[in-house]
Amino acid sequence: MSPTTSDRLYWRREIAPRAAVLVDVADYYAAARAAMMKARRSIHFLNWEFESPTQLVPAEGGRIGDLLKSLADQGIDVRILCWKTALPVAATQDWFPLQDRRSFAGTAVKFVLDGGHPYGACHHQKAIVIDDAMAFCGGTDIGQDRWDTTRHLDDDPGRARPKDHGYFDARHEVMALVDGPAAAALGGLFRQRWRRATGEDLPTPAPGAPDAWPEAVDADFTDVTVGISRTSAAWRRWPEERENEALTLASIADARRCIYMENQYFTSPVVAEALAGRLAEADGPEVVLIGTRRAPHWFDHMTMDRARGAFIHRLRRADRWDRFRVFSPATAAGRIIIVHAKLTIIDDDFVRVGSTNMNNRSTGFDTECDLSFRLESDANRTAAVRLRARLLAHWLGCAPATIEEAVAREGSVGAAIETLSDARRLLPIEPRPLGPLASLVAAFHIGDPLGPADSFRLGLRRRRLADEVAAVAGGRSPS
């Protein structure tokens, strides 16, 4: 990859002495609590949503808001920056902005709602930075409906709704954890976002904070180069950033054997075209996608599920060599598991974890942040293969070694899944035929703009998408 190309993919590239990938929120919240308890100077949050009543370890009780107020009273600089949420969205999330304002009013915790973006866009980055020495970054927020274990048990007490209102849906999330210079760079990103939202310049802390790495977490990768990639629309004096889109297309183009993706949305026609081009090659990589069977909210079901149907149909038309698989997970009782992760593993040398969805908004409208790991040592490459096996094993209810043996035997990740799959746990996604209304929704990508220019101009959005798809099909950059 040329230096010029590399500059388009990353905001920063830094070394992490240690990096880990945390699967599902029970492990993430427990690790975050352990790390925050070790903080000596600062705890800084970037979030789409932050619910102060959230219990990080439900079995032990205790609200994160109370923990942060206690730490702030001890002199820790605690700052929370989350989206200045649109009212219809806030109504579906228990009105968390109002709850948080009440919870943190008059305390040492600095809570700010971020409206520093074009109308209709949202602040979607998700990170916790501790002492600029270690940081979490990925796809999940701090919310009461996020917690789940890798077992995705039906009726897990940790997912019980308040007041005996049943259970939250099972949920799958992925977060990355890094230390060293990579964590310090994420601290710089937080300060940049804070300045954009508030106008306040925060000082860069001096190096040398004590180690806050949670003891229960083992590093997956060591001495690894971490790429930090962003998305942000142009707003006032702040320029547009489209590194995540460039990284997605470059990594698809670089794949040799397998593209494995878990994502909340598969709707971007630009990404679909890039994947279709690889599937059409006689010796191209296989493509394995994991997503939610059906969007849990009515608006996403009416819009994003329809666009995903068009996405899948495009890949199936291109799949001349039978290398495309798309699955949705289910609990043991056949209930939905919400796939909210945004993860990509390509071959054995590229792992990406972040907030970026495979939709239009994430390429140039909302703010996003992803970490990617280019794996050069044999130990780190082996760890990437084991991570993919760990993810598949947790879906299929078997040991990771069983996954690795099946992939070696079948010569294909998709074939291995089909060989091992319990029909109740990992199901092929079969999109419904697109009727006239669904075809209209999918064609204009209602609710999913590319950027500020087309956020309320459906005709322009359709023309822009057609131009970008043609550019990718012709081997050019869409931007």
Buried (B, 14 or more C-beta within 10 A) or exposed (E): EEEEEBEBBBBBBBBBBBBBBBBBBBBBBBBBBBBBEBBEBBBBBBBBBBBBBBBBBBEEEBBBBEBBBBBBEEEBBBBBBBBBBEEEBBEEBBEBBEBBEEBBEEBBBBBBBBEBBBEBBBBBBBBBBBBBBBBBBBBBBBBBBBBBBBBBBEEBEBBBEEEEEEBBBBBBBBBBBBBBBBBBBBBBBBBBBBBBBBEEEBEEBEEEBEEBBBEEBEBBBEBBBBBBBBBBBBBEEBEBBBBBBBBBBBBBEBBEBBBBBBBBBBBBBBBBBBBBBBBBEEEBBBBBBBBBBEBBEEEBEBBBBBBBBBBBBBBEEBBEEEBBBBBBBBBBEEBBBBBBBBBBBBBBBBBBBBBBBBBBBBBBBBBBBBBBBBBEEEEBBEBBBBBBBBBBBBBBBBEBEBBBBBBEEBEBBBBBBBEBBEEEBBBEBEBEEBEEEBBEBBBBBBBBBBBBBBBEEBEBBBEBBEEBBEBBEEEEBBB
